[in-house]
Amino acid sequence: MPSTAAVSGFYFAHPQSEYFGVARIGPDQVADYAARRGVDLKTAERWLRPNLD
């Protein structure tokens, strides 16, 4: 099995738990992230590409 297809871990459940998905990331959030990480905007966009608007 390719390593990218292998998943393992501990899974915990609770009747009152709430789950959320990661929403799309806007340009203002990318700029803020790049500033906080100390990288240029193009690098941050490359890292975050799957979640960009």
N, C-alpha and C positions, 0 to 999 in steps of 0.2 A: 504494500500500500504506500503511495507517495506520502511523504511527511505532511504535505499541505492538506491531505484528506484525513489525517489522523487527529482525533480530538479526544482528550481525556481530562478528567477533572472531578471535583466534588460538586455536586449540585444539591442545593438546599431549597426547600420550598416552605412557604408559610401561607395560610389562607388569606392573610391580610397584606401580603406582599404586592408591590406594584412594580411593573417593568416598563421600560421606556426604550425607544429607539433613538438613534442619533439622527437629528434632522439635518437638512441641508445647511451648509455654512456659507454665510454671505461675505462679500468683499471686505466689509468693515471688521468682521471677526478674523479673517485671514490676516489683515494688516496688523491687528492687535496681537495675534498669535506670533507673527514674525517679529514684531518689536520685543515682545516678552522673551522669545527664544534667542534673540540677537542674530537672526538670519535675514537674508534678503527676501523680498516678496516672492520672487520666482522659486526659490527653494521651498518656502512654505507652501506655495501652490502645488508644487510637485508632491510634497508629502501628503497634502490633504485632498488631492485631486478626486478621489472617489466620492467625497462628500461635498464638493463645491456646487454652488447654484449654477 
